[in-house]
Amino acid sequence: MKVNTVKGQIQSDDLGITLSHEHILFSYNFFFYESPLNSLKKYAYKNVEMEDIHILKVNPYISQDNLNLSDIDDAIKEVNFFKRAGGNTLVSVTPPGLGRDVKGLRAISEVTNVNIIASTGWYFAQSHPHYVKKLTYEDLGNIMLKEITEGIDGTDIKAGNIKCAVSEPLHPDEKKILKALSIAQSATGASITLHPAVQYRKVLDYIDILQKENVDLTNFYMSHMDLVYPTHDMNYIKSVLDTGVTINFDTFGFEMYIGDAFPGCDVITDKERIQTLVKLCELGYDKQIMVSQDNHMKIHMRSYGGYGYGHILEHIIPQLRQRGVSKKQIENILINNPKRLFSF
């Protein structure tokens, strides 16, 4: 079995320790807004500085610069922190419309020697490139298929994962993308991940939709099962796992306020994430769980006071070990489950 990375195909055994939901070069500008408060207006268009961090941790979307990760040299520095912590592979889940730059990802991978898996697909409707609305679901499916089998944006860099997202209520164009997924997946065996509408307990509904659209759920993982209440609930998480899908605990280190962009969301803490993950491992679900950090803002990066890409390996895994999670279970979460999902 092989894996598509930005430097070409590799053997699945060479994936190693893998984080399944990261952004390396990324733009979240469609969430940007100018604060109506006079005291905060100055942050809109200025570059992020360390003295701004205390404001942006509470108001992350009022700074355009905070929502842009486009500097390749900065990214190399940050990815090297992951490498030094023992990491091997990062899955970039940045699709078109969010600043995807596969040539940049390849340059970063070449310098750091970290494997990077690029993604095809699309995010929320408000971020879609204009062509999504015009095309049929068959057209969209064939675009994803081409990006997996031939290359992205005229390059020979092939996607190794499919990313999609849904709003509540489900936008017609998002529904069209869900219908297109099986075209690309059935022809390739590529993995799919879904960013759910995190404010709502609709994950089981999304799984039902995917089943009806003939998505192979053995090659699917549900993102953001550890981000907010009400979805971060033990019984609810177990009900999702009992469908057989893999889930992502992929927001470790994300402990900030996001209510301005996602009203009603209470972000949980790493302590709570660890407690839930330990319990799930005790119940034997370790073969259905992957982990990551979803770094997507400057303030997530170590250079700006964040934890960076090394957080899980440096801080979370030791906590899991101390709480009784076995070496084999940690290997499943970090190595074996990603190997299963991203190989085709």
Buried (B, 14 or more C-beta within 10 A) or exposed (E): EBBBBBBEEBEBEEBBBBBBBBBBBBBBEBBBEEBEEEEBEEBBEEEBEEEBBEBBBEBBBBBBBBBBBEEBEBBBBBBBBBBEBEBBBBBBBBBBBBBBBBBBBBBBBEBBEBBBBBBBBBBBBEBBEEEBEEBEBEBBBBBBBBBBBEBBEEBEBBBBBBBBBBBEEBBEBBBBBBBBBBBBBBBBBBBBBBBBBBBBBBBBBBBEBBBEBEBBBEBBBBBBBBBBBEBBEEEBBEEBBEBEBBBBBBBBBBBBBBEBEBEEBEBBEBEBBBBBBBBBBEEEBBEBBBBBBBBBBBBBBBBBBBBBBBBBBBBBBEBBEEBEBEEEBBEBBBBBBBBBBBBB
